[in-house]
Amino acid sequence: MPDLATPSNTIKILNKHNFSVQKKFGQNFLIDRHILEKIVKAAKINKADCVLEIGPGIGTMTQYLAHHSGKVIAVEIDKKLIPILHETLADYDNVIIKNQDILKTDLLSLVNENNDGKPIKVVANLPYYITTPIIMLLFEQHIPLESITVMVQKEVAERIKTGPGSKEYGALSLAVQYYARPEIIASVPPACFIPRPAVSSAILHLKKHKEPTVTVNDEGFLFGIIRAAFNQRRKTLANALTNASDLSLARSQVTNALKEMGLIESIRGEALSLIEFALLADKLGCT
């Protein structure tokens, strides 16, 4: 089995290639075998799977994925890591290495070319500073996708998992839950990485819904309503939506819709569930 997942072996390969960690890419390399095994287990990787790994780094998790899956597409933005990946993954003939920015990659074409358009599984140790854009990109591009299993900042994982009434509840919670069922698999302390991040991490598993859990007439309008509700979360929902210039809603429209739903005029967005936001969006979209 792979042996990169130790402090000594990680440091050895980094020193061999004279590699310096790039803060701009949010690089923190996993050095704990138990955590890697938990990620593979949570993703339920098997030989029938094609896995998209975002940010393989030096190939530590890639080796585990390649060992358990049929194919791995490893997309790495840092060109200085590509020679390292070719070395550490030399024994695996089922890995495709791409030196690309995942946010600028045509993921649908990538999946069609490498998995005949069949659903893939995404696994990643995500850079914390672009966690949300990457997760939302994966959903919004509507690529064939079975699940996403990622290492993220613990605070972000909790925000995604939480429900109405919590201070962590917000637009990200609703957006992700619209597409998938989130589950926090395990907490991961800073000591499991080189270099150590300043915050704790968590393994987050997102099982994609076959169909969204709510039906809505205009998905884009729904997310516009949600964003507006939490852009000014201290305001009442009526004020927040009325103040959103891109929605062009009159206060009477919003208050009437809330009244029809049996909700008080002073309610805030954080009190509404995804189903209630969908109903509100449909009511406002028809006025």
C-alpha positions as CSV (number, residue, x, y, z in Angstrom):
1,M,0.0,0.0,0.0
2,P,1.0,3.7,-0.4
3,D,3.6,5.0,2.1
4,L,3.6,8.8,1.4
5,A,1.3,9.4,4.3
6,T,3.9,10.0,6.9
7,P,5.8,13.1,8.0
8,S,9.2,11.7,7.1
9,N,8.2,10.5,3.6
10,T,6.4,13.7,2.8
11,I,9.3,15.8,3.8
12,K,11.7,13.4,1.9
13,I,9.8,13.8,-1.4
14,L,9.4,17.6,-1.0
15,N,13.2,18.0,-0.3
16,K,14.1,15.7,-3.1
17,H,12.4,18.0,-5.6
18,N,13.3,21.2,-3.7
19,F,9.7,22.0,-3.4
20,S,8.4,25.0,-1.3
21,V,4.8,25.1,-0.2
22,Q,2.8,27.7,-2.0
23,K,0.5,29.7,0.3
24,K,-1.4,31.1,-2.7
25,F,-2.6,27.6,-3.5
26,G,-3.5,26.7,0.1
27,Q,-1.2,23.7,0.2
28,N,-1.5,21.4,3.2
29,F,-0.4,17.8,2.6
30,L,-2.1,15.0,4.5
31,I,0.3,12.8,6.5
32,D,-2.1,10.5,8.3
33,R,-3.0,7.0,6.8
34,H,-6.1,6.6,9.0
35,I,-7.6,9.9,7.7
36,L,-6.9,8.8,4.1
37,E,-8.6,5.4,4.8
38,K,-11.6,7.2,6.3
39,I,-11.9,9.4,3.1
40,V,-11.8,6.4,0.8
41,K,-14.3,4.5,3.0
42,A,-16.7,7.5,3.2
43,A,-16.6,7.9,-0.6
44,K,-17.2,4.1,-1.0
45,I,-14.6,3.9,-3.7
46,N,-14.5,0.6,-5.7
47,K,-13.0,-0.7,-8.9
48,A,-16.0,0.4,-11.0
49,D,-15.5,4.0,-10.0
50,C,-13.9,6.9,-11.9
51,V,-12.7,9.4,-9.4
52,L,-12.0,13.1,-9.9
53,E,-9.4,14.3,-7.4
54,I,-8.9,18.0,-7.1
55,G,-5.5,19.2,-5.9
56,P,-3.6,15.9,-5.6
57,G,-0.5,17.6,-4.2
58,I,2.3,15.1,-4.1
59,G,0.0,12.2,-4.8
60,T,-0.5,10.9,-1.2
61,M,-4.3,10.4,-1.5
62,T,-4.1,9.7,-5.2
63,Q,-2.2,6.5,-4.5
64,Y,-5.0,5.3,-2.2
65,L,-7.6,6.3,-4.8
66,A,-5.8,4.6,-7.6
67,H,-5.4,1.4,-5.5
68,H,-9.1,1.2,-4.8
69,S,-10.7,2.7,-8.0
70,G,-10.8,1.9,-11.7
71,K,-9.6,5.3,-12.8
72,V,-8.4,8.6,-11.2
73,I,-8.4,12.0,-12.9
74,A,-6.0,14.2,-10.9
75,V,-6.3,17.9,-11.6
76,E,-3.5,19.9,-10.1
77,I,-3.1,23.7,-10.6
78,D,0.6,23.9,-9.5
79,K,2.8,23.0,-12.4
80,K,5.8,22.5,-10.0
81,L,3.9,19.5,-8.5
82,I,3.5,17.7,-11.8
83,P,7.0,16.1,-11.9
84,I,6.5,14.9,-8.4
85,L,3.1,13.4,-9.3
86,H,4.7,11.6,-12.3
87,E,7.2,10.1,-9.9
88,T,4.9,9.1,-7.0
89,L,2.2,7.7,-9.3
90,A,4.6,5.9,-11.7
91,D,3.4,2.5,-10.6
92,Y,-0.3,3.3,-11.4
93,D,-1.5,3.0,-14.9
94,N,-5.0,4.1,-14.1
95,V,-4.2,7.8,-13.2
96,I,-4.5,10.7,-15.6
97,I,-2.7,13.9,-14.4
98,K,-4.0,17.2,-15.6
99,N,-2.2,20.5,-14.9
100,Q,-5.2,22.7,-14.9
101,D,-7.2,25.2,-12.7
102,I,-10.3,23.3,-11.7
103,L,-12.3,26.5,-11.7
104,K,-11.5,27.0,-15.4
105,T,-11.8,23.4,-16.5
106,D,-14.6,22.1,-18.7
107,L,-15.7,19.4,-16.3
108,L,-18.5,18.0,-18.5
109,S,-16.0,17.4,-21.3
110,L,-13.6,15.9,-18.9
111,V,-16.1,13.4,-17.6
112,N,-17.4,12.6,-21.0
113,E,-13.9,11.9,-22.3
114,N,-12.8,9.8,-19.4
115,N,-15.9,8.1,-18.1
116,D,-18.3,8.1,-21.1
117,G,-20.5,10.5,-19.4
118,K,-21.3,8.2,-16.5
119,P,-21.4,9.6,-12.9
120,I,-18.1,10.2,-11.2
121,K,-17.1,10.5,-7.6
122,V,-15.1,13.6,-6.5
123,V,-12.5,13.4,-3.7
124,A,-10.4,16.3,-2.6
125,N,-8.3,17.9,0.1
126,L,-9.6,21.4,-0.8
127,P,-7.8,24.7,-0.4
128,Y,-9.8,26.5,2.2
129,Y,-9.9,29.8,0.4
130,I,-11.8,28.4,-2.6
131,T,-13.8,25.6,-1.0
132,T,-17.2,27.2,-1.7
133,P,-16.5,28.1,-5.3
134,I,-15.3,24.6,-6.1
135,I,-18.2,22.8,-4.4
136,M,-20.8,25.0,-6.1
137,L,-19.0,24.7,-9.5
138,L,-19.3,20.9,-9.3
139,F,-23.1,21.2,-8.7
140,E,-23.9,24.1,-10.9
141,Q,-22.2,22.6,-14.0
142,H,-24.6,19.7,-13.7
143,I,-21.9,17.1,-14.5
144,P,-22.7,13.5,-14.0
145,L,-21.9,13.2,-10.3
146,E,-22.5,10.6,-7.6
147,S,-20.9,12.1,-4.6
148,I,-18.3,14.6,-3.3
149,T,-16.0,13.7,-0.4
150,V,-13.8,16.5,0.7
151,M,-11.5,17.7,3.4
152,V,-12.6,21.2,4.3
153,Q,-12.3,23.7,7.2
154,K,-14.4,22.3,10.0
155,E,-16.3,25.6,10.3
156,V,-17.4,25.4,6.7
157,A,-18.5,21.7,7.1
158,E,-20.6,22.7,10.0
159,R,-22.1,25.6,8.0
160,I,-23.0,23.3,5.2
161,K,-24.6,20.7,7.4
162,T,-26.7,23.0,9.7
163,G,-30.4,23.8,9.4
164,P,-32.7,26.8,10.1
165,G,-32.3,28.7,13.3
166,S,-28.6,28.2,13.6
167,K,-26.2,31.2,13.4
168,E,-24.1,29.1,10.9
169,Y,-27.1,28.6,8.7
170,G,-27.0,30.6,5.5
171,A,-26.9,30.7,1.7
172,L,-24.1,28.0,1.5
173,S,-26.2,25.6,3.7
174,L,-29.2,26.0,1.5
175,A,-27.3,25.9,-1.8
176,V,-25.5,22.6,-1.0
177,Q,-28.6,21.0,0.6
178,Y,-30.5,21.7,-2.5
179,Y,-28.2,19.5,-4.5
180,A,-27.0,17.0,-1.9
181,R,-27.3,15.4,1.5
182,P,-24.3,16.5,3.7
183,E,-22.7,14.4,6.3
184,I,-19.7,15.2,8.5
185,I,-17.6,12.0,8.7
186,A,-14.8,13.0,11.1
187,S,-12.9,15.9,12.5
188,V,-9.3,16.2,11.5
189,P,-6.8,18.1,13.7
190,P,-4.0,20.4,12.3
191,A,-1.4,17.8,13.2
192,C,-2.5,15.6,10.3
193,F,-1.0,18.0,7.8
194,I,2.3,19.4,6.6
195,P,2.4,22.4,7.0
196,R,-0.1,22.5,9.8
197,P,-3.2,24.7,9.1
198,A,-4.2,27.3,11.6
199,V,-7.7,25.7,12.0
200,S,-9.3,22.3,12.4
201,S,-10.6,20.4,9.4
202,A,-13.4,17.9,8.7
203,I,-14.2,15.2,6.2
204,L,-17.4,16.2,4.5
205,H,-19.4,13.7,2.4
206,L,-22.0,15.1,0.0
207,K,-24.3,12.5,-1.5
208,K,-25.9,14.1,-4.6
209,H,-29.7,13.9,-4.8
210,K,-31.0,12.1,-7.9
211,E,-33.5,14.9,-8.0
212,P,-33.5,18.1,-6.0
213,T,-35.4,17.8,-2.7
214,V,-37.6,20.7,-3.6
215,T,-39.3,21.7,-6.9
216,V,-39.1,25.3,-8.0
217,N,-40.2,27.1,-11.1
218,D,-36.9,29.1,-11.5
219,E,-33.8,27.7,-9.8
220,G,-31.8,30.9,-10.5
221,F,-34.5,33.1,-8.9
222,L,-34.6,30.8,-5.9
223,F,-30.9,31.3,-5.3
224,G,-31.2,35.0,-5.9
225,I,-33.8,35.1,-3.1
226,I,-31.5,33.1,-0.8
227,R,-28.5,35.2,-1.5
228,A,-30.5,38.4,-0.8
229,A,-31.9,37.0,2.4
230,F,-28.5,36.4,3.9
231,N,-26.6,39.3,2.4
232,Q,-28.3,41.4,5.1
233,R,-29.1,38.7,7.6
234,R,-29.7,41.1,10.5
235,K,-32.6,42.7,8.5
236,T,-36.0,41.1,8.3
237,L,-36.5,39.0,5.2
238,A,-39.0,41.6,3.8
239,N,-36.4,44.4,4.1
240,A,-33.6,42.3,2.8
241,L,-35.5,41.2,-0.3
242,T,-36.9,44.7,-1.0
243,N,-33.4,46.2,-0.7
244,A,-31.9,43.7,-3.3
245,S,-31.7,45.8,-6.4
246,D,-31.3,42.8,-8.7
247,L,-34.6,41.3,-7.6
248,S,-36.8,44.4,-8.2
249,L,-39.4,43.4,-5.6
250,A,-41.8,45.7,-3.9
251,R,-42.2,45.4,-0.1
252,S,-45.9,44.7,-0.5
253,Q,-45.1,41.7,-2.8
254,V,-42.9,40.2,-0.2
255,T,-45.2,40.8,2.8
256,N,-48.2,39.5,1.0
257,A,-46.3,36.3,0.0
258,L,-45.1,35.8,3.6
259,K,-48.7,36.3,4.8
260,E,-50.0,33.7,2.4
261,M,-47.4,31.3,3.7
262,G,-48.5,31.9,7.3
263,L,-45.2,33.7,8.2
264,I,-44.9,36.9,10.2
265,E,-43.7,40.0,8.5
266,S,-40.8,40.4,10.8
267,I,-39.3,37.0,10.1
268,R,-35.6,36.7,9.1
269,G,-34.2,34.5,6.4
270,E,-32.4,32.2,8.9
271,A,-35.8,30.9,10.1
272,L,-36.9,29.6,6.7
273,S,-36.2,26.0,5.5
274,L,-35.3,25.2,1.9
275,I,-38.9,24.1,1.2
276,E,-40.1,27.5,2.5
277,F,-37.6,29.4,0.4
278,A,-38.7,27.5,-2.7
279,L,-42.4,28.2,-2.0
280,L,-41.6,31.9,-1.4
281,A,-39.6,32.1,-4.7
282,D,-42.5,30.6,-6.6
283,K,-44.9,33.0,-5.1
284,L,-42.7,36.1,-5.8
285,G,-41.9,34.8,-9.3
286,C,-45.5,34.7,-10.2
287,T,-46.4,38.3,-9.0
